[in-house]
């Protein structure tokens, strides 16, 4: 999902630049915020999975859901 969103972001920014479309540029840059949110979520999930057996992290991956 992250790769698909990032690919569409790049396509929209490139098309918006090529065709001078402010709407495509705006949506492309807006999609960059979605890609950033996906990456932050993936990092948080990775961190919680890595520490799921550690008793210092009491919620484990259940808290992420």
Beta strands, then each sheet from edge to edge (+ up, - down):
end
